[in-house]
């Protein structure tokens, strides 16, 4: 098994699965720009913003399995995990979340076959390539693991559920009637 510091950008799926190769690594979420954009910003007191960035631990394995037609079919196992801070949708403070991907992908010879088989299969079916973007696949899968509305079970700060300002005094900001202003502009008759 090879250890890497960053995920392979491109992978020869055919060779990787024929040799039953595996690779693992850990890298910063800075290497996943779409994922990093979804995370809570680093705290204001952080000296080095990149020092606080979480990491992505990943592992990939290739293997060949015999398909229904008796032919050898390439499969890719992907496991990726990241402990990240997302923005709580109630209190707008960071909420710790674990994103976990643990799945197998089967490969088909072309786009039409992959699309047709993907509709019927339990697993995802992708198009086999000699320059497959594994890094992009890991990022896509982690993005899909982000909850639609991340939130704390119990928020650490008081949640403000009102849009009214506590300092607002009713009557101070009452809009002026424009006709009353015009009335004041009319010349007064002398009695």
Backbone torsions as a table, in degrees:
resi	resn	phi	psi	omega
1	UNK	NA	136.1	177.9
2	UNK	-94.2	138.2	172.3
3	UNK	-102.2	134.1	179.1
4	UNK	-130.0	155.0	176.7
5	UNK	-86.0	-21.9	177.4
6	UNK	-139.2	153.9	-178.5
7	UNK	-66.8	146.6	177.5
8	UNK	-63.9	135.4	179.1
9	UNK	-70.9	-47.2	179.9
10	UNK	-125.8	143.8	-176.8
11	UNK	-134.5	133.9	173.1
12	UNK	-82.3	96.8	-174.5
13	UNK	-59.3	-41.0	-177.5
14	UNK	-61.7	-51.5	-180.0
15	UNK	-66.1	-42.7	-177.6
16	UNK	-60.7	-41.6	-178.4
17	UNK	-80.9	-32.8	178.3
18	UNK	-65.4	-34.5	-178.7
19	UNK	-94.1	3.5	-179.7
20	UNK	49.9	46.6	-178.2
21	UNK	-80.7	155.9	172.9
22	UNK	-138.9	154.0	178.1
23	UNK	-142.2	149.4	177.4
24	UNK	-139.7	159.2	176.2
25	UNK	-174.7	173.4	176.4
26	UNK	-135.7	132.2	179.0
27	UNK	-147.1	162.5	-178.4
28	UNK	-71.7	149.3	175.0
29	UNK	-66.0	-12.9	175.3
30	UNK	-61.2	-25.3	178.0
31	UNK	-79.7	-2.8	178.6
32	UNK	-123.4	79.3	-171.1
33	UNK	-60.1	-36.0	179.2
34	UNK	-69.1	-37.7	176.8
35	UNK	-68.6	-45.5	-179.6
36	UNK	-58.9	-33.1	179.9
37	UNK	-67.3	-21.7	-179.1
38	UNK	-88.6	-9.5	-174.9
39	UNK	-84.8	158.0	175.3
40	UNK	-64.2	141.9	179.8
41	UNK	-64.6	153.4	178.6
42	UNK	-61.6	155.3	-178.9
43	UNK	-62.4	152.0	-176.3
44	UNK	-64.8	-26.1	-178.3
45	UNK	-89.7	6.5	178.6
46	UNK	-70.1	130.3	179.3
47	UNK	-72.1	-46.6	-179.7
48	UNK	-123.6	112.5	-175.4
49	UNK	-59.5	-34.4	-178.6
50	UNK	-74.3	-20.6	179.8
51	UNK	-66.8	-27.5	-178.2
52	UNK	-90.7	-5.9	-177.4
53	UNK	-66.6	133.1	178.2
54	UNK	-70.8	168.7	179.8
55	UNK	-114.6	161.6	176.3
56	UNK	-113.2	120.1	173.9
57	UNK	-97.3	128.2	-175.7
58	UNK	-135.0	156.8	177.3
59	UNK	-149.1	133.0	176.0
60	UNK	-128.6	145.8	177.0
61	UNK	-137.8	142.3	175.2
62	UNK	-112.7	146.0	174.3
63	UNK	-155.6	163.3	175.8
64	UNK	-111.6	137.2	176.4
65	UNK	-127.7	152.2	178.5
66	UNK	-80.7	125.4	-179.7
67	UNK	-82.4	179.5	-178.9
68	UNK	-61.0	-29.2	-179.1
69	UNK	-89.7	5.1	178.6
70	UNK	87.6	-4.7	179.7
71	UNK	-86.9	154.2	178.1
72	UNK	-74.7	129.5	-176.0
73	UNK	-119.3	131.3	177.9
74	UNK	-75.7	138.4	177.2
75	UNK	-130.2	148.0	178.5
76	UNK	-131.3	125.9	175.9
77	UNK	-96.4	132.4	178.5
78	UNK	-127.4	126.3	171.9
79	UNK	-127.7	127.4	177.7
80	UNK	-143.3	142.5	-179.8
81	UNK	-141.8	138.9	177.3
82	UNK	-144.5	127.0	172.5
83	UNK	-93.8	110.9	-172.0
84	UNK	-126.0	167.1	173.5
85	UNK	-110.4	122.4	176.0
86	UNK	-108.1	170.9	179.9
87	UNK	-91.6	120.8	177.5
88	UNK	-63.3	131.1	-176.8
89	UNK	-80.4	-4.4	175.3
90	UNK	-97.8	-52.2	-173.2
91	UNK	-106.2	-6.9	177.7
92	UNK	63.8	24.5	173.7
93	UNK	-107.7	164.6	180.0
94	UNK	-63.7	140.1	175.5
95	UNK	-126.2	127.9	-178.9
96	UNK	-70.6	133.8	179.8
97	UNK	-141.0	145.5	174.4
98	UNK	-108.7	123.8	175.8
99	UNK	-100.7	125.7	-176.5
100	UNK	-132.6	127.1	175.4
101	UNK	-116.9	130.4	-178.7
102	UNK	-151.4	87.7	-174.7
103	UNK	-155.5	162.7	176.9
104	UNK	-104.5	147.1	176.0
105	UNK	-125.5	134.6	176.4
106	UNK	-102.8	147.5	-178.4
107	UNK	-112.0	141.4	176.5
108	UNK	-116.2	163.4	-174.0
109	UNK	-68.8	-32.6	-176.6
110	UNK	-147.8	171.8	-176.3
111	UNK	-61.7	-44.2	-178.4
112	UNK	-63.0	-43.7	179.0
113	UNK	-65.5	-44.9	179.8
114	UNK	-60.3	-43.0	-179.4
115	UNK	-64.7	-44.3	-179.2
116	UNK	-66.6	-42.9	-177.8
117	UNK	-74.5	-30.3	-179.0
118	UNK	-63.9	-32.7	179.1
119	UNK	-65.2	-32.5	-174.6
120	UNK	-98.4	-19.2	-172.9
121	UNK	-89.5	151.3	174.0
122	UNK	-74.2	-34.9	179.7
123	UNK	-89.1	163.2	174.9
124	UNK	-77.3	139.1	178.6
125	UNK	-112.9	123.6	-178.5
126	UNK	-116.1	168.2	179.4
127	UNK	-88.7	128.6	178.9
128	UNK	-66.2	142.3	-179.6
129	UNK	-151.4	155.7	175.4
130	UNK	-88.7	-5.9	176.3
131	UNK	-136.4	50.2	-177.1
132	UNK	-67.8	136.1	-177.7
133	UNK	-85.5	85.8	-179.7
134	UNK	-69.1	-39.3	179.3
135	UNK	-58.0	-44.7	177.6
136	UNK	-64.7	-37.4	177.9
137	UNK	-63.8	-44.9	178.4
138	UNK	-60.3	-45.1	-180.0
139	UNK	-64.7	-43.9	178.3
140	UNK	-57.8	-46.2	-177.3
141	UNK	-66.8	-39.2	177.1
142	UNK	-65.3	-39.8	178.2
143	UNK	-61.6	-38.3	179.9
144	UNK	-70.0	-16.9	179.1
145	UNK	-85.6	-9.6	179.2
146	UNK	-68.3	128.9	178.6
147	UNK	-61.8	148.8	-179.8
148	UNK	-61.9	-43.2	177.6
149	UNK	-129.8	85.5	178.6
150	UNK	-63.7	137.2	178.0
151	UNK	-161.3	155.9	175.7
152	UNK	-71.6	153.9	170.0
153	UNK	-66.9	-43.8	174.1
154	UNK	-133.7	116.5	-176.8
155	UNK	-66.1	141.1	-177.7
156	UNK	-75.9	-12.8	178.3
157	UNK	-125.4	159.7	178.4
158	UNK	-64.7	130.3	-179.8
159	UNK	-88.0	124.5	-179.8
160	UNK	-87.6	114.3	-176.5
161	UNK	-104.3	8.0	-178.0
162	UNK	-120.7	144.1	177.9
163	UNK	-94.4	-8.3	-178.8
164	UNK	-76.3	143.2	178.4
165	UNK	-84.3	130.8	-179.2
166	UNK	-63.1	-25.4	-179.0
167	UNK	-86.9	-1.0	-177.3
168	UNK	-74.3	125.2	178.0
169	UNK	-102.8	120.2	179.1
170	UNK	-64.9	133.6	179.0
171	UNK	103.0	-29.0	179.8
172	UNK	-68.2	-35.9	-175.3
173	UNK	-111.3	31.9	178.7
174	UNK	-70.8	129.5	-178.6
175	UNK	-63.5	144.2	-180.0
176	UNK	-83.2	137.6	176.9
177	UNK	-70.4	120.0	-177.2
178	UNK	-62.8	-28.2	179.3
179	UNK	-71.7	-31.4	176.6
180	UNK	-67.7	-36.3	177.3
181	UNK	-65.4	-43.0	178.8
182	UNK	-64.1	-37.7	178.4
183	UNK	-60.4	-36.9	179.5
184	UNK	-71.8	-18.8	179.9
185	UNK	-86.2	-15.1	-179.5
186	UNK	-68.6	141.9	175.9
187	UNK	-68.0	141.7	-178.9
188	UNK	-88.3	142.1	177.5
189	UNK	-80.8	139.3	175.2
190	UNK	-81.4	131.9	-179.1
191	UNK	-86.8	NA	NA
